[in-house]
Amino acid sequence: MKKVLFVCTGNTCRSPMAQAIFNQYAPEGFVASSAGITASDGKDVSENSRIALEELGISIDHRSEKLCRAHLEEYDYIVGITSDHARVIASLFPEFKDKIFAFPVDVSDPYGGDIILYRRCRDKILDGVKKIIGALADEE
């Protein structure tokens, strides 16, 4: 099983949406989870993230996790939701730089925004996840 970890800042909006979307569409043999660079462990996914995903027929049961070394050791691919996230992760854990990647497009943080902003965020994540799945399929 190949494991993908999506990483954003607080792990309540973007990376959980990427995780849920990836797990909905990923080919057999792949699974995703998520974490946040500055997350507090145990927070619920944001309500607007949940609503935006449910509109696609995707349910999510998620509690935030702070990124740690164990994540880098366990996962095959670490994907920062923005290029800045990827740079920060690589600077914190340079020995894992070969498995750290930036999401295909930078996705701005919708935290605190209305559902319209979350839908836009979800749609960008959906497009990016499809690109990632295509790249992983080509790799196999």
C-alpha positions, -999 to 999 in steps of 0.1 A, spaced: 0 0 0 14 34 -10 6 62 15 1 99 7 1 126 33 -14 160 25 -1 188 47 -15 223 52 -13 247 82 -39 238 107 -53 205 92 -89 215 95 -97 227 60 -75 221 29 -55 190 37 -85 171 51 -104 179 19 -74 167 -2 -73 135 19 -110 128 15 -111 136 -22 -79 115 -28 -94 85 -9 -126 88 -29 -109 87 -63 -75 70 -57 -67 38 -75 -64 6 -56 -32 4 -36 -32 40 -25 -45 57 6 -41 92 20 -42 110 53 -34 145 64 -16 167 90 -8 203 97 25 221 102 10 241 131 -21 220 139 -34 213 173 -42 176 177 -79 166 178 -97 195 162 -127 187 140 -127 194 103 -142 228 96 -180 227 90 -177 244 56 -151 218 45 -175 191 56 -204 207 37 -183 213 5 -173 176 5 -208 164 12 -219 183 -19 -197 159 -39 -211 129 -20 -179 125 1 -181 121 38 -153 129 62 -146 119 98 -114 137 107 -94 150 136 -64 173 131 -29 161 137 3 181 140 30 170 115 58 151 131 88 130 121 68 98 123 46 110 95 77 115 73 89 81 81 56 64 75 43 80 43 57 74 8 46 109 -5 43 141 15 24 168 -4 23 204 8 -9 221 -2 11 251 -12 47 254 -24 54 273 8 42 243 28 64 220 8 94 243 15 87 245 52 84 207 55 117 202 35 134 227 58 122 209 89 129 175 76 157 178 50 165 141 51 131 133 36 133 159 8 130 132 -19 95 124 -9 82 160 -3 62 176 -31 41 207 -37 5 204 -47 0 210 -84 -15 244 -77 -13 266 -45 -46 265 -27 -53 295 -5 -66 290 30 -104 294 32 -104 294 70 -132 316 83 -146 322 48 -181 315 36 -192 283 18 -186 299 -16 -149 303 -7 -148 267 5 -164 254 -27 -137 272 -47 -111 257 -25 -126 223 -29 -127 226 -66 -91 235 -68 -82 206 -46 -103 183 -67 -84 194 -98 -50 190 -81 -58 156 -67 -68 144 -101 -34 155 -114 -17 137 -86 -36 105 -92 -27 107 -129 10 112 -120 9 83 -96 -8 60 -121 19 69 -147 45 60 -121 31 25 -114 
